[in-house]
Amino acid sequence: MRPPYSRRASQLKASDIRELLKLTKKPKIISFAGGLPDPQCFPYKEVDVLSTEVIEEDYVKALQYGTTEGFNRLRRALARRMNQKFRTKVHADEIIVTCGAQQGLDLISKVFIDRGDIILVENPSYLGALSAFRLFQAKFAGVPMDNDGLKTDKLEKALKKFEKKSKRPFLYTVPSFQNPTGVSMTLERRKELMELASRYDLVIVEDNPYGELRYSGKAMPPLKAMDKEGRVVYLGTLSKVLSPGMRIGWVAASEGIRHKLVLAKQATDLCTSTLIQYIAHKYITEGHMVRQIKKINAVYKRKRNIMLKAMDSEFPEEVSYTRPDGGIFIWVKFPKKVNSRELLKRSIKKEKVAFVPGDAFFINEGEGLDTARFNFSYPTEERIQEGIARLGRILKKELRA
Ligand SMILES: Cc1ncc(COP(=O)(O)O)c(C=O)c1O
């Protein structure tokens, strides 16, 4: 049989990294590769009680189809939380509740991307966003980053190139505790970015799954809080603060864009799970979320500190890494002669430790081969210490050779 695949489907190929990382599912392997929350932090008892309450109180509505925009009381609760926490001025009407932030990326792709369009992205960037955009046959213009986040001077250079084109690219960015680098854009850069956006009429897609996971440093306003012209399309999610299995995310966008996204979602899945939206609404409005975020931040802060301390003592001096104020990732830079894909193979085989080679997050093949992403939220404290010590042993041996 020859299935009549679309051109789009020909883009769908499993990456070799994913194949390699399948090995990391074995319990003996200490894996820093995923981006999973710590299951010890899941508030399963509260979710259990709230699920029963939702069914008892309103099963007729909770088990029914809902509107595509989402459950109104949840939309109001999400807008209120954003406005209190981040000083945004988002109205509940601007919110669409999605099946995770990832669906937001899919809907944005459907609404904004034609085949061959160029998207501006941080380089390196979140792999799931690159995959979502690639599926719509997008191309990328990478904007380099440093420890202060996306380099706005480089962005301006790129924007100048598109000034006269009839269709300009949008920018996709994760300004706070970025996946994969853990880097946060400074306030200065955020201001510069918003000025550029205004000057070059740029739409910004701001993805902020980690904004509330901050363990040190100063709080940064999301770009959405600095957006006076409705040009920031904001993606939020409960995945990293509550549970990724509940699949609750949201998009906050100005009226015209929101309307298009709703139409795209209608054709995609009609609505996000009503039952889970009811549970999430209760979870937020009955005060559980505030306690949960405090708890997670305390656990992840300890884990971040343990990973950094282990890297400080176990990694050879030539290896450098970010010291993020929040989020769940540390970005490691090896000396040039290290090929992190090869290192991964050896480290799985010899020491049973895994991480993600950094080239996976770059837009061009072969870029960032001397980098790697390490996750600290999922492994236990003991496994963080042990895994980093084991990797340190390999690195010391290889760099001496
Ligand atoms: C930057 C970024 N955006 C989006 C997502 C997807 O989140 P969700 O579970 O809400 O779909 C992730 C998950 O790791 C992420 O790191």
Ligand as a Chemical Component Dictionary entry (heavy atoms), coordinates in Angstrom:
data_LIG
# 
_chem_comp.id                   LIG 
_chem_comp.type                 NON-POLYMER 
_chem_comp.pdbx_formal_charge   0 
_chem_comp.three_letter_code    LIG 
# 
loop_
_chem_comp_atom.comp_id 
_chem_comp_atom.atom_id 
_chem_comp_atom.alt_atom_id 
_chem_comp_atom.type_symbol 
_chem_comp_atom.charge 
_chem_comp_atom.model_Cartn_x 
_chem_comp_atom.model_Cartn_y 
_chem_comp_atom.model_Cartn_z 
_chem_comp_atom.pdbx_ordinal 
LIG C1 C1 C 0 9.107 26.591 26.054 1  
LIG C2 C2 C 0 8.014 25.590 26.091 2  
LIG N1 N1 N 0 6.864 25.853 25.493 3  
LIG C3 C3 C 0 5.847 24.975 25.507 4  
LIG C4 C4 C 0 5.961 23.755 26.136 5  
LIG C5 C5 C 0 4.799 22.801 26.075 6  
LIG O1 O1 O 0 4.018 22.929 27.204 7  
LIG P1 P1 P 0 2.590 22.274 27.373 8  
LIG O2 O2 O 0 2.758 21.065 28.229 9  
LIG O3 O3 O 0 1.780 23.326 28.027 10 
LIG O4 O4 O 0 2.059 21.925 26.025 11 
LIG C6 C6 C 0 7.153 23.433 26.783 12 
LIG C7 C7 C 0 7.314 22.124 27.428 13 
LIG O5 O5 O 0 8.363 21.698 27.806 14 
LIG C8 C8 C 0 8.204 24.373 26.770 15 
LIG O6 O6 O 0 9.376 24.141 27.368 16 
# 
loop_
_chem_comp_bond.comp_id 
_chem_comp_bond.atom_id_1 
_chem_comp_bond.atom_id_2 
_chem_comp_bond.value_order 
_chem_comp_bond.pdbx_ordinal 
LIG C1 C2 SING 1  
LIG C2 N1 SING 2  
LIG C2 C8 DOUB 3  
LIG N1 C3 DOUB 4  
LIG C3 C4 SING 5  
LIG C4 C5 SING 6  
LIG C4 C6 DOUB 7  
LIG C5 O1 SING 8  
LIG O1 P1 SING 9  
LIG P1 O2 DOUB 10 
LIG P1 O3 SING 11 
LIG P1 O4 SING 12 
LIG C6 C7 SING 13 
LIG C6 C8 SING 14 
LIG C7 O5 DOUB 15 
LIG C8 O6 SING 16 
# 
